[in-house]
C-alpha cells in the first residue's frame, strides 16, 4: 500500500492540471499546452471502454512522449472492461488512469457511466479495485459532489469511502452537483452553485487521500487559493480559452522557469510540432483551433483570431498563415483595463 507522500509523488504535476474536455483536449491541444508548461498535468478526452476494447486504439490512445505527464480518462461501469481498458492504456504509456464519474450527458447516462455513478458508490469502488489490480500506474476518480436531489455530504462521503477502500490513488472533485434531469451538460458547468468548502471538508476527513478540486478556477491565482486546502487544482475552460495563463504555472507553482518567454515564443516553439502534423496530412486548423485565445487582451488579438478563422481554415493553410496571424498582434502589452 502506497503512503500518501508516495501517492502524490506518483501524481507528478497533479498540483495543477487541465481537465479532460470532450472535443477539446485532443493530441494537438495537449501538445500546445505542453509547449506552455512542462509541469501541468494533461488529460485526454474521455474514452469509453467499448471504444478502447473494440476501436482504433492508435487513433484513440496514441500520444507523443513529449506530452508527459499525461493521463487518460476512461468512461465505463463494468469492472472487467475497465480493467482491460486500463491495462491497454497503461501499455500505451499513460502516467495515470482516471475514471469518469462526473459527466452528465444523456449519452453517458444511457451507457450507465459518468455522473450517474454517484448513485452507485459500491460499483465505483469495484471498478477502481479492478483497475488497481490490472495496472501499476495510479488510478484516480473524477466525480461531482452528487447528483439531482442527493445530499452532497452523504453522496460524496459514500463515494470517497468506497474508492478509498478500493485503494484509489487520488480523487478529483468538480465542486458542483450534476443535475441529470433539467440541465444540459453546458448548464451543468455553470448553473449548479460551487461549493469549495465541501471539497475542503472531504480533504480534512481523508488527510491521506490526494484530493484535487475542479470548477470555476479561472486563473493561477484562483488555483493557488484552492491549493491552501487541497492537493491539486484542475483548470477547465479557462486553460482552453486563455491558454497563456499556463505560462505562469511552472514559475508560480513549481518554482521553475516557463519553457518559453511569452505567447509569441510559444508560437515559434510550437511550429515544428505543427509542421510534423502537416506532413502527416493534418490541416493547420487542427492545431490553431486550440490557439485562438492565446493573445487575448493584446491589441490585434481580434485580427489574429479572424485570420486563423478564415485563412487558417483553407486546405492549403500552413505555417505562413499562422505567422501572418501572429504578426497582427502587438508585442506591447496594453494596460490591464484595455481590450483587444
C-alpha positions as CSV (number, residue, x, y, z in Angstrom):
1,X,0.0,0.0,0.0
2,X,1.4,3.4,-1.0
3,X,1.9,6.1,1.5
4,X,0.2,9.5,1.0
5,X,3.6,11.0,0.0
6,X,4.3,8.2,-2.5
7,X,0.8,8.7,-4.0
8,X,1.4,12.4,-4.5
9,X,4.8,11.8,-5.9
10,X,3.4,9.3,-8.4
11,X,0.9,12.0,-9.5
12,X,3.7,14.3,-10.7
13,X,2.2,17.6,-11.9
14,X,-1.1,17.0,-10.2
15,X,-0.7,20.3,-8.3
16,X,-2.1,21.9,-11.5
17,X,-3.9,20.1,-14.3
18,X,-6.0,20.8,-17.3
19,X,-9.4,19.0,-17.2
20,X,-10.4,16.3,-19.7
21,X,-12.8,18.1,-22.1
22,X,-14.6,16.4,-24.9
23,X,-13.8,17.8,-28.4
24,X,-11.1,20.0,-26.9
25,X,-8.2,18.1,-25.2
26,X,-7.1,16.1,-28.1
27,X,-3.5,15.4,-29.1
28,X,-3.0,18.7,-30.8
29,X,-4.4,20.6,-27.8
30,X,-2.2,18.7,-25.4
31,X,0.9,19.3,-27.5
32,X,0.2,23.0,-27.5
33,X,-0.4,23.1,-23.7
34,X,2.8,21.3,-23.1
35,X,4.6,24.0,-25.1
36,X,3.4,26.5,-22.4
37,X,4.1,24.4,-19.3
38,X,6.3,21.4,-18.6
39,X,4.7,20.6,-15.3
40,X,1.0,20.9,-15.8
41,X,-0.7,17.5,-15.8
42,X,-2.7,16.9,-19.0
43,X,-5.7,14.6,-19.6
44,X,-7.2,13.1,-22.7
45,X,-10.7,13.5,-23.7
46,X,-12.9,10.7,-22.1
47,X,-12.6,7.4,-24.0
48,X,-15.2,4.8,-23.4
49,X,-14.2,1.2,-22.6
50,X,-16.1,0.0,-25.6
51,X,-14.0,2.2,-27.9
52,X,-10.7,1.1,-26.3
53,X,-11.6,-2.6,-26.5
54,X,-13.1,-2.6,-30.0
55,X,-11.9,0.6,-31.7
56,X,-8.9,2.0,-33.4
57,X,-6.6,2.2,-30.4
58,X,-3.7,4.1,-32.0
59,X,-6.2,6.8,-33.0
60,X,-7.9,6.9,-29.7
61,X,-5.0,6.4,-27.3
62,X,-1.9,7.4,-29.3
63,X,0.1,10.3,-27.9
64,X,3.6,11.8,-28.1
65,X,6.1,11.2,-25.3
66,X,6.6,14.9,-25.1
67,X,3.0,15.3,-23.7
68,X,4.0,13.7,-20.4
69,X,2.9,13.9,-17.7
70,X,-0.4,12.9,-19.4
71,X,-3.3,10.8,-18.1
72,X,-6.1,9.0,-19.8
73,X,-9.7,9.3,-18.7
74,X,-11.9,6.2,-19.2
75,X,-15.7,6.0,-19.2
76,X,-17.4,2.8,-18.2
77,X,-19.0,0.9,-15.4
78,X,-18.1,-2.7,-15.9
79,X,-15.1,-3.6,-13.7
80,X,-13.8,-6.3,-16.1
81,X,-14.0,-4.0,-19.1
82,X,-12.4,-1.1,-17.2
83,X,-9.6,-3.4,-16.0
84,X,-8.9,-4.5,-19.6
85,X,-9.1,-0.9,-20.9
86,X,-6.8,0.3,-18.1
87,X,-4.3,-2.3,-19.0
88,X,-4.3,-1.3,-22.6
89,X,-3.9,2.4,-21.7
90,X,-1.1,1.6,-19.3
91,X,0.7,-0.3,-22.1
92,X,0.5,2.8,-24.2
93,X,2.4,4.7,-21.6
94,X,-0.1,6.8,-19.8
95,X,1.0,8.1,-16.3
96,X,-2.4,7.8,-14.8
97,X,-5.8,6.1,-15.4
98,X,-8.8,8.3,-14.4
99,X,-12.4,7.1,-14.1
100,X,-15.1,9.5,-15.2
101,X,-17.8,9.8,-12.5
102,X,-18.8,13.3,-13.4
103,X,-20.0,13.7,-17.0
104,X,-23.8,14.5,-17.0
105,X,-24.6,14.0,-20.7
106,X,-27.6,11.9,-21.8
107,X,-25.3,9.6,-23.9
108,X,-23.2,8.9,-20.9
109,X,-26.2,8.2,-18.7
110,X,-27.6,5.8,-21.2
111,X,-24.3,3.9,-21.0
112,X,-24.5,3.8,-17.2
113,X,-21.4,5.7,-16.5
114,X,-20.3,9.3,-15.7
115,X,-22.1,11.3,-13.1
116,X,-25.0,8.8,-12.6
117,X,-22.4,6.5,-10.9
118,X,-22.6,8.9,-7.9
119,X,-25.7,6.8,-7.0
120,X,-23.7,3.6,-7.1
121,X,-20.6,4.1,-4.9
122,X,-20.1,0.4,-4.3
123,X,-19.9,-0.2,-8.1
124,X,-17.4,2.6,-8.5
125,X,-15.3,1.0,-5.7
126,X,-15.4,-2.3,-7.6
127,X,-14.3,-0.6,-10.8
128,X,-11.4,1.1,-9.0
129,X,-10.3,-2.2,-7.4
130,X,-10.4,-4.0,-10.7
131,X,-8.3,-1.3,-12.4
132,X,-5.8,-1.2,-9.5
133,X,-5.4,-5.0,-9.8
134,X,-4.7,-4.6,-13.5
135,X,-2.1,-1.8,-13.6
136,X,0.8,-0.4,-11.7
137,X,0.2,3.3,-12.6
138,X,-2.0,5.5,-10.4
139,X,-5.8,5.1,-10.7
140,X,-7.9,8.1,-9.9
141,X,-11.5,9.1,-10.0
142,X,-13.1,12.4,-11.1
143,X,-16.5,13.0,-9.6
144,X,-19.2,15.5,-8.7
145,X,-20.5,16.5,-5.2
146,X,-23.6,14.5,-6.0
147,X,-26.5,14.3,-8.5
148,X,-30.0,15.6,-8.5
149,X,-31.6,15.5,-5.1
150,X,-28.7,13.7,-3.3
151,X,-27.4,15.2,-0.1
152,X,-23.9,16.3,-1.0
153,X,-22.5,15.4,2.4
154,X,-23.8,11.9,2.2
155,X,-23.2,11.3,-1.5
156,X,-19.6,12.5,-1.6
157,X,-18.7,10.7,1.7
158,X,-20.1,7.4,0.3
159,X,-18.2,7.7,-2.9
160,X,-15.0,8.6,-1.2
161,X,-15.3,5.8,1.3
162,X,-15.9,3.3,-1.5
163,X,-12.9,4.3,-3.6
164,X,-10.5,4.7,-0.7
165,X,-11.4,1.2,0.4
166,X,-10.6,0.1,-3.1
167,X,-7.1,1.7,-3.0
168,X,-7.7,4.8,-5.2
169,X,-4.7,7.0,-5.7
170,X,-6.5,10.3,-5.8
171,X,-9.9,11.9,-6.1
172,X,-10.7,14.9,-8.3
173,X,-13.9,16.7,-7.3
174,X,-15.8,19.1,-9.5
175,X,-17.3,21.2,-6.8
176,X,-20.8,21.3,-8.1
177,X,-23.7,18.9,-8.2
178,X,-24.8,17.5,-11.5
179,X,-28.4,17.7,-12.4
180,X,-29.2,14.8,-14.7
181,X,-32.7,16.0,-15.3
182,X,-33.5,19.5,-16.3
183,X,-30.0,20.9,-17.2
184,X,-27.9,20.4,-20.3
185,X,-24.2,19.4,-20.0
186,X,-23.3,23.0,-20.7
187,X,-25.6,24.3,-18.0
188,X,-24.2,21.8,-15.6
189,X,-20.8,23.5,-15.9
190,X,-22.3,26.8,-14.6
191,X,-25.7,26.7,-13.1
192,X,-25.3,24.5,-10.0
193,X,-23.5,26.6,-7.4
194,X,-19.9,25.9,-6.5
195,X,-19.2,24.6,-3.0
196,X,-15.4,24.6,-2.5
197,X,-16.0,24.2,1.3
198,X,-17.5,20.8,0.7
199,X,-14.3,19.6,-1.0
200,X,-12.1,21.1,1.7
201,X,-14.2,19.1,4.3
202,X,-13.6,16.0,2.3
203,X,-9.9,16.6,2.4
204,X,-9.9,17.1,6.1
205,X,-11.8,13.9,6.6
206,X,-9.3,12.0,4.4
207,X,-5.9,13.6,5.1
208,X,-4.1,10.7,3.5
209,X,-6.1,10.9,0.2
210,X,-4.7,13.2,-2.5
211,X,-7.7,15.5,-3.4
212,X,-7.8,17.9,-6.3
213,X,-10.6,20.4,-7.0
214,X,-12.2,21.5,-10.2
215,X,-14.8,24.0,-11.2
216,X,-14.8,27.8,-11.7
217,X,-11.0,28.1,-11.4
218,X,-10.2,31.0,-13.8
219,X,-6.5,31.6,-13.3
220,X,-3.4,30.6,-11.4
221,X,-4.2,33.0,-8.6
222,X,-7.5,31.2,-8.1
223,X,-5.8,27.9,-8.2
224,X,-3.3,28.9,-5.6
225,X,-6.2,29.9,-3.3
226,X,-7.7,26.5,-3.6
227,X,-4.3,24.8,-3.0
228,X,-4.3,26.2,0.5
229,X,-7.0,23.5,1.3
230,X,-6.4,20.6,-1.2
231,X,-3.5,18.9,-3.0
232,X,-4.4,19.8,-6.6
233,X,-6.3,22.3,-8.7
234,X,-7.8,21.4,-12.1
235,X,-8.5,24.2,-14.6
236,X,-11.0,23.6,-17.4
237,X,-12.3,26.0,-19.9
238,X,-10.0,28.8,-18.7
239,X,-7.0,26.9,-19.9
240,X,-8.6,26.5,-23.3
241,X,-10.0,30.0,-23.8
242,X,-7.0,31.8,-22.2
243,X,-4.1,29.3,-22.8
244,X,-1.4,31.9,-22.0
245,X,-2.3,31.5,-18.3
246,X,-0.4,28.2,-18.4
247,X,2.9,30.2,-18.9
248,X,2.5,31.1,-15.2
249,X,2.2,27.5,-13.9
250,X,5.8,26.4,-13.8
251,X,7.2,29.6,-12.2
252,X,4.3,30.3,-9.8
253,X,3.5,26.7,-8.6
254,X,6.7,24.8,-9.2
255,X,9.5,27.4,-8.9
256,X,10.8,26.6,-12.3
257,X,11.2,28.8,-15.4
258,X,8.5,28.7,-18.0
259,X,9.5,26.7,-21.1
260,X,9.1,29.8,-23.3
261,X,9.3,33.5,-22.6
262,X,5.8,34.6,-23.8
263,X,3.0,33.8,-26.2
264,X,5.0,34.8,-29.3
265,X,7.8,32.5,-28.3
266,X,5.2,29.8,-27.8
267,X,4.0,30.1,-31.4
268,X,7.6,29.7,-32.6
269,X,8.3,26.8,-30.3
270,X,5.1,25.0,-31.5
271,X,5.9,25.4,-35.2
272,X,7.9,22.2,-35.5
273,X,5.0,20.2,-34.0
274,X,2.6,21.8,-36.4
275,X,5.0,21.2,-39.3
276,X,5.2,17.5,-38.5
277,X,1.4,17.2,-38.3
278,X,1.0,18.9,-41.7
279,X,3.5,16.4,-43.1
280,X,1.2,13.6,-41.8
281,X,-1.8,15.1,-43.6
282,X,-3.4,17.1,-40.8
283,X,-4.7,20.6,-41.5
284,X,-3.5,23.7,-39.8
285,X,-6.9,24.2,-38.2
286,X,-6.4,21.0,-36.2
287,X,-3.8,22.9,-34.3
288,X,-4.8,26.6,-34.5
289,X,-8.3,26.0,-33.2
290,X,-6.7,25.4,-29.8
291,X,-4.6,28.6,-30.2
292,X,-7.4,31.2,-30.8
293,X,-7.3,32.7,-27.3
294,X,-3.5,32.8,-27.0
295,X,-3.3,36.6,-27.4
296,X,-6.5,37.7,-25.7
297,X,-6.0,41.1,-24.1
298,X,-3.4,42.3,-26.6
299,X,-4.0,44.8,-29.4
300,X,-4.5,42.9,-32.6
301,X,-5.9,39.7,-30.9
302,X,-9.2,40.1,-32.8
303,X,-7.4,40.3,-36.1
304,X,-5.3,37.3,-35.2
305,X,-8.4,35.2,-34.4
306,X,-10.2,36.4,-37.6
307,X,-7.2,35.5,-39.8
308,X,-7.0,32.0,-38.3
309,X,-10.8,31.5,-38.5
310,X,-10.7,32.4,-42.3
311,X,-7.4,31.9,-44.0
312,X,-6.5,29.2,-41.4
313,X,-9.4,27.0,-42.5
314,X,-8.2,26.6,-46.0
315,X,-6.8,23.3,-47.1
316,X,-3.6,24.9,-48.2
317,X,-3.0,26.9,-45.0
318,X,0.4,26.3,-43.4
319,X,2.9,27.9,-41.1
320,X,3.0,31.0,-43.1
321,X,-0.7,31.5,-42.3
322,X,0.0,31.2,-38.6
323,X,2.9,33.7,-38.9
324,X,0.7,36.2,-40.7
325,X,-1.9,35.9,-37.9
326,X,0.7,36.4,-35.2
327,X,2.1,39.4,-37.0
328,X,-1.2,41.2,-36.5
329,X,-0.7,41.2,-32.7
330,X,1.1,44.0,-30.9
331,X,4.1,42.9,-28.8
332,X,3.5,45.6,-26.4
333,X,1.1,44.7,-23.5
334,X,-1.8,47.1,-23.1
335,X,-3.0,48.4,-19.7
336,X,-4.9,45.8,-17.7
337,X,-8.2,47.5,-18.5
338,X,-7.7,47.6,-22.2
339,X,-9.3,45.0,-24.5
340,X,-8.3,43.8,-27.9
